[in-house]
Every structure is written in structure tokens, then in C-alpha cells.
Amino acid sequence: MAVEMSSGEFVNVLKVLISMGKRFNCPSRICTGYFQPEKKQLMEKLDDILVEVLRDTDMVFRVEDGFFIILPETDMEGAGFISRGIFEFFNGEVAEVMVCYPEDGKDINTVLQSLIDQGKNKYGFMLEKYLKR
């Protein structure tokens, strides 16, 4: 069961984890993503599913339109497994964007920029409003 945290803490928590990864190589990989249901009515169900299916070490941050997640010690293959499962469970009514450290960015700024760019390119998400640095 994942830990639910305040939406305002997403960037700070990710920054600390990346700093620890750089300094201590633990976590050595971190995937982060954003999930947004196509219908507002699905927000509560998506919240319940994310908290229930993610691990105790994973974190969920609810924002106005969706959810950010942090998956320590997860590579893109593992993150893809999670996002495919959620996509299938909701019959394609949930859009997602996933990026991983260090593959998609070597520091907090490049990881966040990758998330912003992929969200914009894939779905037209405007994630900047949540990711003030």
C-alpha cells in the first residue's frame, strides 16, 4: 500500500530522493509519473487503486486533475508494467506519463522538464503549474 502525501511535497520529495541517489546510489533508479483520468468521476477510484496496488515504498500525490507518483528503485520496465495495468483496469480511460532517473534526467530539473515535455507532447498536459521549482 503506497504512502499518500501532500501534493505540494512532490517536487521536494523527488529532489531529496534524486540527491540521495546521486550521493549514495540509493535509490539508484527512480521513476515518477502523472496519471489523469479522462472523467472526473474516476478520481476517487484511481486514488484508491494507486494507493492499494503500489508498494509501501511508493508515494502518491493528488493534485487537482490527477496524481503524481514516485516509484523508488523502479526502472522503466517496472513503471511500464504498473501503467499498463492501470490503463487496462480503467479500460483506457486514464492517461499517464512516466519518466525515470537517471535515464530521462541526471538531476531534479532535467527529470521534471522531461515529465513536463512528455506530458505536453503526449497528451497536452500542462504540468508546469504543479512543478514549480
C-alpha positions as CSV (number, residue, x, y, z in Angstrom):
1,M,0.0,0.0,0.0
2,A,1.5,3.3,-1.1
3,V,2.0,6.3,1.1
4,E,-0.2,9.3,0.3
5,M,1.5,12.6,0.6
6,S,0.6,16.3,0.2
7,S,0.7,17.4,-3.4
8,G,2.9,20.4,-2.5
9,E,5.6,18.0,-1.4
10,F,6.1,16.1,-4.7
11,V,9.0,18.2,-6.0
12,N,10.8,18.3,-2.6
13,V,10.5,14.5,-2.1
14,L,11.7,13.8,-5.6
15,K,14.6,16.2,-5.1
16,V,15.7,14.5,-1.9
17,L,15.4,11.0,-3.5
18,I,17.5,12.1,-6.5
19,S,20.1,13.7,-4.3
20,M,20.4,10.5,-2.2
21,G,20.6,8.5,-5.4
22,K,23.5,10.7,-6.7
23,R,25.3,10.7,-3.4
24,F,24.7,7.2,-2.0
25,N,23.5,5.4,-5.1
26,C,20.3,4.5,-3.1
27,P,17.9,4.6,-4.7
28,S,19.8,4.0,-7.9
29,R,16.7,4.4,-10.0
30,I,13.5,6.4,-9.5
31,C,10.6,6.5,-11.8
32,T,8.0,9.2,-11.5
33,G,4.8,9.8,-13.4
34,Y,1.5,11.5,-13.7
35,F,-1.9,9.8,-14.1
36,Q,-5.0,11.7,-15.1
37,P,-8.5,10.1,-15.6
38,E,-10.5,11.2,-18.6
39,K,-13.6,11.6,-16.4
40,K,-13.6,13.5,-13.0
41,Q,-15.8,10.7,-11.6
42,L,-12.9,8.3,-11.8
43,M,-10.6,10.4,-9.5
44,E,-11.6,8.6,-6.2
45,K,-11.4,5.2,-7.8
46,L,-8.0,6.0,-9.3
47,D,-6.8,7.3,-5.9
48,D,-7.9,4.1,-4.2
49,I,-6.3,1.9,-6.9
50,L,-3.0,3.7,-6.8
51,V,-2.7,3.6,-3.1
52,E,-3.8,-0.1,-3.0
53,V,-1.6,-1.5,-5.8
54,L,1.6,0.4,-5.3
55,R,4.3,-0.7,-2.8
56,D,4.8,0.6,0.7
57,T,7.9,2.5,-0.6
58,D,6.0,4.2,-3.4
59,M,4.3,7.6,-3.0
60,V,1.1,9.1,-4.3
61,F,0.5,12.9,-4.5
62,R,-3.0,14.0,-5.5
63,V,-3.4,17.3,-7.4
64,E,-6.4,19.0,-8.9
65,D,-6.7,16.9,-12.1
66,G,-4.7,13.8,-11.4
67,F,-1.9,12.1,-9.4
68,F,1.8,12.2,-9.4
69,I,3.6,9.1,-8.2
70,I,7.2,8.3,-7.2
71,L,8.5,4.8,-7.5
72,P,11.9,4.4,-5.9
73,E,14.1,1.5,-7.1
74,T,12.0,1.1,-10.2
75,D,13.1,1.1,-13.8
76,M,11.1,1.9,-16.9
77,E,10.1,-1.7,-17.4
78,G,8.6,-1.8,-13.9
79,A,6.9,1.5,-14.3
80,G,5.5,0.4,-17.7
81,F,4.1,-2.7,-16.0
82,I,2.2,-0.5,-13.5
83,S,1.0,2.0,-16.0
84,R,-0.3,-0.7,-18.4
85,G,-2.1,-2.4,-15.6
86,I,-3.8,0.8,-14.6
87,F,-4.6,1.6,-18.2
88,E,-6.2,-1.8,-18.7
89,F,-8.1,-1.7,-15.4
90,F,-9.7,1.6,-16.3
91,N,-10.4,0.4,-19.9
92,G,-8.1,3.1,-21.3
93,E,-9.8,6.0,-19.5
94,V,-6.6,7.0,-17.7
95,A,-3.8,8.8,-19.4
96,E,-0.2,8.6,-18.0
97,V,3.3,9.9,-18.4
98,M,6.3,8.2,-16.9
99,V,10.0,9.3,-16.7
100,C,12.9,7.8,-14.8
101,Y,16.1,9.0,-13.2
102,P,18.8,8.7,-14.4
103,E,17.7,7.8,-17.9
104,D,15.4,10.8,-18.5
105,G,17.4,13.3,-16.4
106,K,20.5,13.4,-14.3
107,D,19.1,15.9,-11.8
108,I,15.8,17.2,-10.5
109,N,15.5,20.0,-13.1
110,T,16.0,17.7,-16.1
111,V,13.7,14.9,-14.7
112,L,10.9,17.5,-14.1
113,Q,11.5,19.0,-17.5
114,S,11.3,15.5,-19.1
115,L,8.0,14.9,-17.3
116,I,6.7,18.3,-18.5
117,D,7.8,17.8,-22.1
118,Q,6.4,14.2,-22.3
119,G,3.1,15.3,-20.7
120,K,2.8,18.1,-23.2
121,N,3.8,16.1,-26.2
122,K,1.8,13.0,-25.4
123,Y,-1.5,14.5,-24.1
124,G,-1.2,18.3,-24.0
125,F,-0.9,18.2,-20.2
126,M,0.2,21.5,-18.6
127,L,2.1,20.1,-15.7
128,E,4.2,23.2,-15.1
129,K,1.6,24.6,-12.7
130,Y,2.3,21.7,-10.3
131,L,6.0,21.5,-10.7
132,K,7.3,24.9,-9.6
133,R,10.9,24.6,-8.7
